[in-house]
Amino acid sequence: MAWRFKASKYKNAAPIEPKLDLHIRDLSIGSYHSCGNFIAASAAYIAFNWDTLGSSLAVLPLNFTGRPDKSSIPRIDAHSQLVTDFAFSPFDDGLIATGSQDQTIKLWKIPKEGLTRNLVTPELTLPEQPRRVETVGFHPTTDAILTTSSGTGVCIWDITEGKDVFCWNGHQDWVQSVAWQWSGNLFATQCKDKMLRIFDPRASEGPTHETNSHDGMKDSKVVWVGDNRVLTSGFGSDRCRELTLRDIRNISVPQKSLSLDVSSGILVPLYDP
């Protein structure tokens, strides 16, 4: 049987930009710096840092379009300083966790009818952290479990009890990214000490696997690609942006490394399981 070339379905794929009347325009957004993201969405709402300080979050229905009235846009007046990261619960479209430069972590509940006025009272405030909060994220398969990082430490919280159930402070520099395995058994951290670590919080107090990662000093990110592989983004020693794919069963040897361009922009890897 003759070999036949099979063309890629994605070779000529191009994004289709929504029509102008479907855009959200003229928002009051500043320029921020932290290891977290500045926009998040659930199946019902979209939230993003608001104004130049970034200490509040604007919250809009997911289907909102057009130009909102800046003076009346509903907000979560969350913290006294920059909201460094925030995330919606995968089990409740109206539950959002925020972490801040003011070293606090708060849980907020958006009413079912949406925000009609600014939200100023959190549902829960967790104990103050030793340094600014870098990342927050919910467990993908278990309700009421929140993971945060602050400085050199990473913690897992039971938000029904308001207390931590796992903490490890052994990173040699600040933690830049935390990601849970999609099955929820393991989590990975990417750190400014240029190390990638894998944790099993049920079986060990420290990492079960670790390896040298990207050589650059700028922010690096990690995301799980299936149950046994992780993809990291960062910068090489030549300042080129990099992507590296690893199998945690042989974590020290990359399966694939890709050097891209020289740019100051940070790559944020996203994976749809």
N, C-alpha and C positions, 0 to 999 in steps of 0.2 A: 504494500500500500504506500503510495507516494506521500511524503511529508507535505503538509499544507500549512501555510502561514495563517495564524489566527490574529486578526487585528484587535488591538485593545479597544474596548468600548469607551475608555476614558481619554484616549489620545487627543481628541479634539474637543473635550468637554470644556465649557466655559460657564462661569456663574452668570445668572440672569439677575440684574439689579431690579428690585421692586420699583414700581412706578412712583413718581414723586409724591402723589397723594397718599401713598402708604408709608412714607418716611415719618419719623418723629424729628422735628426740626427746632432749631434755636434754643437749645438747652444750655443751662448755666453750669458748665463743667470746667474744672480746673485742671492743672497738671500735677499729678501726684507721683510719689515714689514709695513703693513697698513691694514685698514679695507676693502679695495677694493679687486678686483680680478686682477690677473696678466696675464690673457689671455682672449680674446674675439673674437668672429667671427660673420660675417654677412653671407649672402648667397654667397658672392663673395670673401671675404678676411678673413684672420686670423691675429690677432695682438697680440703682447706680449712684455713685458718689455725686453730691450736689454742691455747687458753689466752689469758690477757690480754696476754702479751708478743707472741705471734704469730710467734715465731722458729722454731716447728716446724709441720709439716703433719700433720694426721691423714689417714689413707688407709683407705678402706673399699671393699669390693666394690660395684659399681654397683647390685646387687640387694639390698643390705643394708636392713633395716627394723627398727624397734623402738628400744629404748633400750640403747645400748652401755654396757659397763662402762668408766667413764672411766679407771680405773687401768690397764686392760689394752688400751685401744684402740691399735692400731699406729700409729707416727708416724715421720716423717722428721725427725730432729733436724738441721735443715738449716743454721741460721746462729746467730750470737751475738746478732743483733738482728732486728727485724721482717722477715719475708719480704714484700717489697713487691709482688711479682708472680710468677706461676708458670704453666706451660703444659705440657700433654702433647704429645708428638710425634704428628702424624697418621699416622706410619708405624710406630709401636711403642707399643702401649697401655700399656706399663710404663715408658716413658722420659719423665721429667719434668725440666724445667729450672726453676731457682729463681733469683731475684734478690733482693737484700736491702739494707737500710739500712746494713749493714756493708761495702758497696761490693764484694761478691763475687757471682759468678755460678757456679752449680754444676749439674752434670748427675747425675741419680740413676736407678738402674735397679731397678724393683720386680720381684722374682722372679715367674715364671709362676704359682706357687702362691699368690701374694699375700704380704703382710707378716705374718709370724708373730712378729716382734720388731722393735724400733726399728731403723731404718736410720741409721747414723751416718757411713758412709764413702762419699763421692761417687765416681762413675765418673770425673769430670773436674771440675777447678776452673779456670776461665778467669782470665786476668790481672786483678789488682785494678783497679777503676774509679776515676776521679778524684773522683766524688761518688756518692751513693747510687744504686742501680739503680732506675729507675722502671718499665720495662716489659721483658718478655721474650716472645718468640713465635717459633714455628717457621715455616719457609717452607711454603706450602701444597702445592707440587708437587715439590719436590726434597728428598730425604732429607739429614739431617746439616747443614742450614743453619739457623742460629739468628740472630734479630735482637734486639738489646737497645738500650735507651736509658739514658743516665746524664747528668744535668745538661743541658748544651746539645748533647750529641753523640748520634749514632745509629750503631751498628756492626752489621755482618753478619759472622758467625763460621762458619768451617768447623770443626765440632766433631770431625771425624776427625783434623784436624791440630792443633786447639786454638789456632788463631790467627785474627785478623781478616782479612777479604778486602776490606772496604769500611768506611770511617769518615768521618763528616762532622761537624764541630763548630761549624758556622756559625749554629745557632739563637741567637737573642738572649735566650732565657730557657730554662727547663727544658722538655723534651719531655714532653707529657702522654699522647700516644697514638700508636701506630704500627700500621699495617695494610697487609698485602700485597694486591695485586690477586689475584683468584682464579686467574688464569692464571700468576701468579708473575713477571711481567715488571717491574712497577712497585710501589713502595710509597709510602704517604702518611704524613705526620706532622702532628699537631696540637700546637701549642706555646703556652706561656703568653704568648709575645709577640704572641698574637692572629693568628697567621699559619697558613694551611694550605699545605703544600708537597708536591709530587709529585716522586719521584726515580726515575730509571732508572740503577741502579748499574752496569750494563754500559756505558753510553754517556757518563756524565758524573759528575764528582766532586761536583757540587752539584745543587740542585733544577732540574728542567726546567720546572716551573710553580710559581707561588706566588701567593697572594692574601690580602687581609685576610679574617679570619673573624669569629668572635663577639667582641663588644666587652667582654663581662664578664670578670672576673678569675678566676672559679672554673674548675674542671676542665672541659675539653672533650674529646670523643672523636671518632674517625673510623672509618668502616667502608665498604668498597667495595660498591656495588650494581651488579653487572655489571662489565664491563671498562672502561667509560668514565665511570662516574658514582660519586661519593662522597657519603655522607651524614655530616654532622657534627652533633653535639649540643653545646650549651654554654649560655651566658647572654648576654642582651642588656644594653645599657647601662641599661635600666629594671629589671634583675634578674629579668626573666622568662626562663624556660627556653625554649630555641629548638632547632628542627631546621632544617637547611638542606641542600638537595639541589643538587649541582653536576655539570655535565658538564666533564671535564678539558680538552676541546677548546675550551671557552670558559669557563675556570675563574673569571674575575672577575665573571661575571654569574650569580647563582643561578637555577636553574630553578624552585625553589620554596622559600619560607621560611615557617615556621610558628612563631608565638609562642604559647607555652602559658601556664602559670600562674606565679605567684611562689612559689617553693619553694626550700629549700636542698638538696633531693635532687638528685643528679647523674644525668642520663639516660645509660644504657648501651645504645647501639644494637647490636642483633644482627641478622644477616641470614643466612638459610638459602638458599644458592644452589641 
